[in-house]
Amino acid sequence: MNPLTQRRLQQFKSNRRGYYSLCIFGLLFGASLFAEFIANDKPILMKHADRYWAPVLFTYTEQELGGELPIEAQYWDPYVKDMVDKSGGWMLWPPIAYTYNALDLYLASPAPAQPSIQHWLGTDDGGKDTLARLIYGFRLSVLFGLALTVVSATIGVTVGATQGYFGGLVDLIGQRLVEIIANTPVLLLLIILASIVQPNVFWLLGILAIFSWIPLVGLVRAEFLRTRNFEYVIAARALGVRDRELILRHVLPNAMVATLTFLPFILSGAVISLTSLDFLGFGLPAGSASLGELLAQGKANLHAPWLGLTGCITLGVMLTLLIFIFEGLRDAFDPRRTLSPSAVMAP
């Protein structure tokens, strides 16, 4: 690890709020990546007929287990459970024995059911476990936000750097194109799209990626316009350094602070955009695990406050942690900031 990377790492750790937020968020997101092992209506491991089965990883038909029907086995079905018990087997269930789209056909009260031992955060009006939908929806929202942020940052930095570094006609044409795209009504386009095809994650990611990089262009362009006139840049150009190397090694690092400052807004905006579209009914297909759909359930079922509160609290905590993390990253990449004395003296 080179000294510059070590300094940045130390500087990030010195920002306690950002460092602890990263630890908490990493733990939550890491756990959500294994959602199938945490919330699922299939056993993690099963012993049946002197064999070990892994229903979470593989699909087994009822006939393979010794039943009659050539369909996927429903492990919560009393018939399948009785068949396993008679063979002297057992099932190891996840902590939450429901997946995001599994209906509980044996609810003790009408849906939406209140929180109980079976359903820790209750169920929605379709009898689906709220906590299971929350875990899968959290994973989907974060992955969608990260993907959109990476795409937007790549396009925005490339376009802004090109405009700011070369200027002139390149900058003029680029600015006109940016203005045209920026004035396109995104919501109207999504409504038209939803009336033609059934949107999915990739459709939404592609549409939002066309517009989400626009705010970043002006910021990066301004930094490059300022930095390209610095003496060390002029000297490097006079020594024959190629434009590509000059941009990547000398100009771009100085623009990274402003870029990183804006990234949390893009990531937060991506999560809020997906949530809002799902809430309005223009997002993912009905029944998908989504925080927006959970909020819509809360609005439609005011007598079940656990639905709305679960979605609001999850969104608030997630966005707060992301803001704190990027705040720490901004400080770590800022060459003008110095380490606090305690961080410098730390081994």
Residue pairs with C-beta under 8 A, 6 or more apart in sequence:
1 9
7 339
8 332
8 333
9 332
10 339
10 343
10 344
10 346
11 331
11 332
11 337
11 339
11 343
12 18
12 19
12 328
12 329
12 331
12 332
13 19
13 343
14 339
14 340
14 342
14 343
15 327
15 328
15 331
15 332
17 324
17 327
17 328
18 324
18 325
18 326
18 327
18 328
18 329
18 331
19 328
21 320
21 321
21 322
21 324
21 325
21 328
22 325
22 328
24 321
25 318
25 321
25 322
25 325
28 138
29 138
29 139
29 142
31 38
31 135
32 135
32 136
32 138
32 139
32 142
33 139
35 135
35 136
35 139
36 56
36 94
36 99
37 44
37 56
37 94
38 94
38 95
38 96
38 135
39 94
39 95
39 96
39 98
39 99
39 100
39 129
39 131
39 132
39 135
39 136
40 56
40 94
40 96
40 97
40 98
40 99
41 75
41 76
41 97
41 98
41 99
41 102
42 55
42 56
42 75
42 99
43 53
43 55
43 56
43 75
43 91
43 92
43 93
43 94
44 54
44 55
44 56
44 92
44 93
44 94
45 52
45 53
45 54
45 91
45 92
46 52
46 53
46 54
46 55
46 75
46 84
46 89
46 90
46 91
46 92
47 53
47 89
47 90
48 65
48 66
48 83
48 84
48 87
48 89
49 65
49 66
49 87
49 89
50 87
53 60
53 65
55 73
55 75
56 94
59 72
60 72
60 73
61 67
61 69
61 70
61 71
61 72
61 73
62 68
62 69
62 70
62 71
62 72
62 73
62 74
62 80
63 69
63 70
64 73
65 73
65 80
65 83
65 84
66 83
66 87
67 73
67 79
67 80
67 83
73 80
74 80
75 81
75 91
76 97
81 91
84 90
84 91
96 120
96 129
96 131
96 132
96 135
98 104
98 119
98 128
98 129
98 132
99 132
99 136
100 128
100 129
100 132
100 133
100 135
100 136
100 137
100 289
101 128
101 287
101 289
102 128
102 129
102 132
103 126
103 127
103 128
104 113
104 118
104 119
104 123
104 127
104 128
104 129
105 127
107 113
107 123
107 127
108 116
111 123
111 124
111 125
111 126
111 127
112 122
112 123
112 124
112 125
112 297
112 301
112 304
112 307
113 119
113 122
113 123
113 127
114 122
114 304
114 306
115 121
115 122
115 306
116 122
119 129
119 130
119 131
120 131
121 129
121 130
121 131
121 134
121 306
121 310
122 130
122 304
122 306
122 307
123 129
123 130
124 130
124 133
124 294
124 297
124 301
124 304
124 307
125 297
125 300
125 301
125 304
130 294
130 306
130 307
130 310
133 289
133 293
133 294
134 291
134 294
134 310
134 311
134 314
136 289
137 289
137 290
137 291
137 293
137 294
138 291
138 314
138 318
140 201
140 288
140 289
140 290
141 271
141 274
141 275
141 290
141 291
141 318
142 271
142 318
144 201
144 204
144 205
144 270
144 271
144 274
145 267
145 268
145 270
145 271
145 274
146 267
147 205
148 205
148 208
148 209
148 212
148 266
148 267
148 270
149 263
149 266
149 267
149 270
151 205
151 209
151 212
151 213
152 209
152 212
152 213
152 216
152 266
152 270
153 213
153 216
153 259
153 263
153 266
155 209
155 213
156 213
156 214
156 215
156 216
156 217
156 220
157 216
157 220
157 252
157 255
157 259
159 174
159 178
159 213
159 217
159 220
160 216
160 217
160 218
160 219
160 220
160 221
160 223
160 224
161 220
161 221
161 224
161 247
161 251
161 252
161 255
162 170
162 174
163 170
163 171
163 174
163 175
163 217
163 221
163 224
164 171
164 220
164 221
164 222
164 223
164 224
164 225
164 228
165 224
165 228
165 243
165 247
165 251
167 225
167 228
171 221
174 217
178 214
178 217
178 218
181 210
181 211
181 214
182 211
182 214
184 211
186 207
186 208
186 211
187 282
189 207
190 199
190 204
190 207
190 277
190 282
191 282
193 199
193 203
193 207
194 281
194 282
197 203
198 285
199 282
199 283
199 284
199 285
200 284
200 285
201 284
204 274
204 277
204 283
204 284
208 270
208 273
212 266
212 269
212 270
212 273
215 262
215 265
215 266
216 259
216 262
216 266
219 258
219 259
219 262
220 255
220 258
220 259
222 258
223 254
223 255
223 258
223 259
224 251
224 255
227 233
227 251
227 254
227 255
228 251
232 250
233 246
233 250
233 251
236 246
236 250
237 246
241 250
253 335
254 335
256 333
257 330
257 333
257 334
257 335
257 336
260 326
260 329
260 330
260 333
261 326
261 330
263 326
263 329
264 322
264 323
264 325
264 326
264 327
267 322
267 326
268 319
268 322
268 323
271 291
271 315
271 318
271 319
271 322
272 315
272 319
274 283
274 284
274 290
274 291
274 292
275 290
275 291
275 292
275 295
275 315
276 283
276 292
277 283
277 284
277 292
278 284
278 288
278 290
278 291
278 292
278 293
278 296
279 292
279 293
279 295
279 296
279 299
280 292
281 296
283 290
283 292
283 293
284 290
284 293
286 293
291 311
291 314
291 315
292 311
294 307
294 310
294 311
295 308
295 311
295 312
297 304
297 307
297 308
298 304
298 305
298 307
298 308
298 309
298 310
298 311
298 312
299 308
301 307
302 308
331 337
